[in-house]
Amino acid sequence: MNALPDLEQLKQRWQAQAAPGPDVAALRERVAADTSAHQRTLVFVGLATLLVVVLTLLYAWRSARAAAWVSFVFTTGFAAVVWVIALWLSRGTWRPRDESTAAYLDVSIQRCKSVIVAAPVGILLYLAGLAGALIWKQRLLGVDWGQLLEAPAMIFAGWIGAPLYSLCMVWNAQRQRRRLAVLVDLKRQLSES
């Protein structure tokens, strides 16, 4: 008469079911999307770096002042240092070593770790570049500190840009820490299976 199955039987069947496995397809899609985003970012930043170096070169070429050439050398050198550090921090994050799920997890974990380490390094490099530009203008070009600190470029890049950049880097690192915890847990689950 009772049309509903026994609740105890339903409970036993529910508990006997295996837990759903990780969504490997979603993981592969995420890694592919991250790879594309990383490549687009590298192209954009590479072009921006090239533009700054070329503009500094053009300024030095047109200027009769030796300080303009020193500026070009320091700008190019700083850009090279930033690129070397960025490439070093992103080692092991380009692509999975093979098509296995473990390889996709490993590259995702390495990307998270890279972003987490890159956040404070990026902030320090931003501040170093800003300080270097200020010191350069003050010492070699003789610009007064008051003028430097109140200049529109300093207001944009220093007073607004530095805190905003720092907050974005810290927020992104926190986001990556949460993602890293999920990925490490997923890797643990896969190794136990």
Secondary structure as UniProt FT lines:
FT   HELIX           7..16
FT   HELIX           24..62
FT   HELIX           66..89
FT   TURN            90..92
FT   HELIX           101..140
FT   HELIX           145..150
FT   HELIX           152..154
FT   HELIX           155..161
FT   HELIX           162..192
//
